[in-house]
Amino acid sequence: MPLRAASPVDDSTRSAWSMSESRAVVVVGGGSGIGAAAVDRYRSKGVTTVVWDIAGDFDIRCDVGQSESIEIALSETLERVGVPDQLTITAGVGHGSLLLDESVEEFDRIIAINTRGPWLVTRAFAREMIASEVSGSMVVTSSVSAHLVDRAMGTYCASKSALSTLVRVAACEWASYGIRVNAVGPGVTETPMLGRAPRDAGWLAAVTRRTPLHRLGHPTDVSQVIMALHDLEWVTGQVLDCDGGLSLHSPIDSYGESRQHEAHTS
């Protein structure tokens, strides 16, 4: 869909829009996990909320890995609620593989879902917002892995690093239209992505030990940051980590592992 012509909004108009109550919001990936927690927050405040997902409790089915699915979901959303002024994207997949073992097919799949999908969604909504002169806010879900070196997670790290950069560029390109774009960077969070991995043993127990706030994240922790980013009218182009302090330590020589080594050698 070509971008329809629109003029940048002036400061007085943008301020009036940003201070008004939300028209409607869309949460992409709101059927479970962090997205579902964001949906709960919106609906508890009586905000009209449309959920896109392929599983869980959703209003419109959308697979962000498929461009046609995004176009269909957008069309249905516009018919239901018009042009929303807030967009939250939490859809994404985890992935682990050594770079030497990674297949081209898996690399392309992760990038399609974690990077290309959010870009296509934000672009589609930005075009509608600009054409309708609706200012607003977008928050996408990146990860602390966007700026950490996680062994056996190279493809995932690359997908989130690219997404964080797209957020910054989009914030710059769309600011004159009154559209803010930010991201949240969760650490290890209690979502279906963790699967059945034991929380009190193995790698998740190690994550808890080296997290300064000494626990895994909860979806409500991250949804709180998402809401804050939507409300912060003088913030755009930022990626705010929400990880209990996990990323304060190098994953190569983490605090927890260093302390264990000291204990064993003392």
C-alpha positions as CSV (number, residue, x, y, z in Angstrom):
1,M,0.0,0.0,0.0
2,P,1.6,3.3,-1.0
3,L,2.0,6.0,1.6
4,R,-0.7,8.6,1.3
5,A,0.3,12.2,1.4
6,A,0.1,14.0,4.7
7,S,1.7,17.0,6.2
8,P,3.8,16.9,9.4
9,V,1.7,18.1,12.4
10,D,2.7,21.3,14.2
11,D,3.7,21.4,17.8
12,S,0.3,22.7,19.1
13,T,-1.7,20.0,17.3
14,R,0.6,17.2,18.4
15,S,0.5,18.3,22.0
16,A,-3.3,18.4,21.9
17,W,-3.4,14.9,20.5
18,S,-0.9,13.4,22.9
19,M,-2.8,14.7,25.9
20,S,-6.2,13.3,24.8
21,E,-7.5,9.9,25.9
22,S,-6.7,6.9,23.7
23,R,-9.0,6.3,20.8
24,A,-8.2,2.6,20.7
25,V,-5.2,0.3,21.1
26,V,-3.9,-2.8,19.3
27,V,-1.8,-5.4,21.0
28,V,0.0,-7.7,18.6
29,G,0.8,-11.0,20.4
30,G,-1.7,-10.2,23.1
31,G,-3.1,-13.8,23.4
32,S,-0.6,-14.8,26.1
33,G,2.5,-13.8,28.1
34,I,3.6,-10.2,28.2
35,G,1.0,-9.2,25.6
36,A,-1.9,-10.6,27.6
37,A,-0.6,-8.7,30.7
38,A,-0.7,-5.5,28.6
39,V,-4.2,-6.3,27.4
40,D,-5.4,-6.8,31.0
41,R,-4.0,-3.4,32.0
42,Y,-5.7,-1.7,29.1
43,R,-9.1,-3.3,29.6
44,S,-9.0,-2.7,33.3
45,K,-8.9,1.0,32.4
46,G,-11.8,0.6,30.0
47,V,-9.7,1.2,26.9
48,T,-10.9,-0.3,23.6
49,T,-8.4,-3.0,22.9
50,V,-8.0,-5.2,19.8
51,V,-5.8,-8.3,20.2
52,W,-3.9,-9.8,17.3
53,D,-2.5,-13.3,17.7
54,I,-2.5,-16.9,16.4
55,A,-3.0,-18.6,19.7
56,G,-4.6,-17.9,23.1
57,D,-7.4,-15.3,23.5
58,F,-7.4,-13.0,20.5
59,D,-9.9,-10.9,18.5
60,I,-8.2,-11.0,15.1
61,R,-6.0,-13.8,13.8
62,C,-2.6,-12.5,12.6
63,D,0.7,-14.3,11.9
64,V,3.3,-11.5,11.8
65,G,5.6,-13.8,9.8
66,Q,3.1,-13.5,6.9
67,S,2.7,-10.1,5.2
68,E,-0.7,-10.9,3.8
69,S,-1.9,-11.9,7.3
70,I,-0.9,-8.4,8.6
71,E,-2.7,-6.7,5.8
72,I,-5.9,-8.6,6.5
73,A,-5.7,-8.0,10.2
74,L,-5.2,-4.3,9.7
75,S,-8.2,-4.0,7.4
76,E,-10.4,-5.7,9.9
77,T,-9.1,-3.5,12.7
78,L,-9.8,-0.3,10.8
79,E,-13.3,-1.6,10.1
80,R,-13.9,-2.3,13.9
81,V,-12.3,0.7,15.6
82,G,-10.9,3.0,13.1
83,V,-7.2,4.2,13.3
84,P,-5.8,3.3,16.8
85,D,-3.4,5.7,18.5
86,Q,-1.5,3.1,20.4
87,L,0.2,0.0,19.1
88,T,2.0,-2.6,21.3
89,I,3.9,-5.5,19.7
90,T,4.9,-8.4,21.8
91,A,4.7,-11.2,19.2
92,G,7.9,-13.1,18.7
93,V,9.6,-16.4,19.1
94,G,12.7,-17.7,21.0
95,H,15.4,-19.7,19.4
96,G,18.6,-21.4,20.3
97,S,21.3,-22.7,18.0
98,L,25.1,-22.4,17.5
99,L,25.9,-20.3,14.5
100,L,27.9,-23.2,12.9
101,D,24.8,-25.4,13.2
102,E,22.1,-22.9,12.2
103,S,20.1,-23.6,9.0
104,V,19.3,-20.9,6.5
105,E,15.6,-21.8,6.8
106,E,15.6,-21.3,10.6
107,F,17.6,-18.0,10.3
108,D,15.1,-16.7,7.8
109,R,12.1,-17.8,9.9
110,I,13.3,-16.1,13.1
111,I,14.1,-12.8,11.3
112,A,10.7,-12.9,9.5
113,I,8.9,-13.2,12.8
114,N,11.0,-11.1,15.2
115,T,12.3,-8.4,12.9
116,R,10.4,-8.2,9.6
117,G,7.0,-8.8,11.2
118,P,7.2,-5.9,13.7
119,W,8.6,-3.6,10.9
120,L,5.7,-4.4,8.6
121,V,3.1,-3.9,11.4
122,T,4.5,-0.6,12.6
123,R,4.9,0.7,9.0
124,A,1.3,-0.3,8.2
125,F,-0.1,1.5,11.3
126,A,2.2,4.5,10.7
127,R,0.8,4.9,7.2
128,E,-2.7,4.9,8.5
129,M,-2.0,7.3,11.3
130,I,-0.2,9.7,9.1
131,A,-2.9,9.7,6.4
132,S,-5.6,10.2,9.1
133,E,-3.5,12.8,11.1
134,V,-3.6,10.7,14.2
135,S,-0.6,11.0,16.5
136,G,0.2,8.3,19.0
137,S,2.7,5.9,20.4
138,M,4.2,2.5,19.4
139,V,6.0,0.1,21.7
140,V,7.6,-3.0,20.5
141,T,9.3,-5.8,22.4
142,S,13.0,-6.2,21.8
143,S,15.2,-8.0,24.3
144,V,18.3,-7.6,26.4
145,S,19.8,-10.1,24.0
146,A,19.8,-7.3,21.4
147,H,23.0,-6.0,23.1
148,L,24.4,-9.0,24.9
149,V,26.4,-11.9,23.4
150,D,24.5,-15.0,24.2
151,R,26.2,-18.2,23.1
152,A,24.0,-20.4,21.0
153,M,21.5,-17.6,20.5
154,G,23.1,-15.7,17.6
155,T,20.1,-15.7,15.3
156,Y,17.8,-14.5,18.1
157,C,20.2,-11.9,19.2
158,A,20.6,-10.6,15.6
159,S,16.8,-10.5,15.2
160,K,16.3,-8.3,18.3
161,S,19.4,-6.2,17.6
162,A,18.0,-5.3,14.2
163,L,14.6,-4.6,15.7
164,S,16.0,-2.2,18.3
165,T,17.7,-0.3,15.4
166,L,14.5,-0.2,13.4
167,V,12.8,1.3,16.4
168,R,15.3,4.2,16.6
169,V,15.1,4.9,12.9
170,A,11.3,4.8,12.9
171,A,11.2,7.2,15.8
172,C,13.4,9.6,13.8
173,E,11.4,9.3,10.6
174,W,7.9,9.5,12.1
175,A,8.4,12.1,14.9
176,S,7.3,15.0,12.8
177,Y,3.9,13.3,12.4
178,G,3.5,13.0,16.2
179,I,4.3,9.3,16.3
180,R,6.6,8.1,19.1
181,V,8.3,4.7,18.8
182,N,10.0,3.0,21.6
183,A,10.9,-0.6,22.7
184,V,11.1,-2.6,25.9
185,G,13.9,-5.0,26.4
186,P,12.8,-7.9,28.7
187,G,15.3,-10.2,30.4
188,V,14.3,-13.8,31.1
189,T,10.6,-13.6,31.8
190,E,8.0,-16.2,32.9
191,T,6.2,-16.7,29.6
192,P,5.2,-19.7,27.5
193,M,8.5,-19.2,25.6
194,L,10.3,-20.8,28.5
195,G,8.4,-24.0,28.0
196,R,8.8,-26.7,30.7
197,A,12.3,-25.8,31.7
198,P,12.6,-26.2,35.5
199,R,12.8,-22.9,37.4
200,D,14.7,-24.2,40.4
201,A,17.5,-26.0,38.5
202,G,19.5,-25.7,35.4
203,W,19.9,-22.5,33.4
204,L,16.9,-20.8,34.8
205,A,18.2,-21.2,38.4
206,A,21.5,-19.8,37.2
207,V,19.7,-16.8,35.7
208,T,17.9,-16.2,39.0
209,R,21.2,-16.3,40.9
210,R,22.9,-13.8,38.8
211,T,20.0,-11.4,38.6
212,P,20.5,-8.6,41.1
213,L,16.8,-8.5,42.0
214,H,17.0,-12.3,42.4
215,R,14.1,-13.6,40.5
216,L,12.8,-14.1,36.9
217,G,10.6,-11.5,35.4
218,H,6.9,-11.7,35.2
219,P,4.7,-10.5,32.3
220,T,3.2,-7.8,34.6
221,D,6.7,-6.4,35.2
222,V,7.2,-5.9,31.4
223,S,3.6,-4.6,30.8
224,Q,4.2,-2.0,33.4
225,V,7.2,-0.7,31.4
226,I,5.2,-0.8,28.2
227,M,2.5,1.4,29.7
228,A,5.0,3.8,31.0
229,L,6.6,4.2,27.6
230,H,3.3,4.9,26.0
231,D,2.7,7.6,28.6
232,L,6.1,9.3,28.5
233,E,5.4,12.1,26.0
234,W,9.0,13.4,25.7
235,V,10.5,9.9,25.1
236,T,11.1,8.4,21.7
237,G,13.6,6.1,20.0
238,Q,14.5,4.4,23.3
239,V,14.9,0.8,24.3
240,L,14.3,0.4,28.0
241,D,15.6,-2.8,29.5
242,C,13.3,-4.6,32.0
243,D,15.4,-7.4,33.4
244,G,15.9,-7.0,37.1
245,G,19.5,-6.0,36.5
246,L,20.5,-9.2,34.6
247,S,22.2,-7.3,31.8
248,L,24.4,-5.4,34.3
249,H,26.8,-8.4,34.1
250,S,28.5,-9.9,31.2
251,P,26.9,-13.2,30.1
252,I,30.5,-14.4,29.4
253,D,31.6,-13.9,33.0
254,S,28.5,-13.4,34.9
255,Y,28.4,-12.3,38.6
256,G,26.8,-15.5,39.7
257,E,29.4,-17.7,38.0
258,S,32.3,-15.6,39.3
259,R,31.0,-15.9,42.9
260,Q,30.6,-19.7,42.5
261,H,34.2,-19.9,41.2
262,E,35.4,-17.9,44.2
263,A,33.6,-20.2,46.6
264,H,35.1,-23.3,45.0
265,T,38.6,-22.0,45.0
266,S,38.7,-20.3,48.5
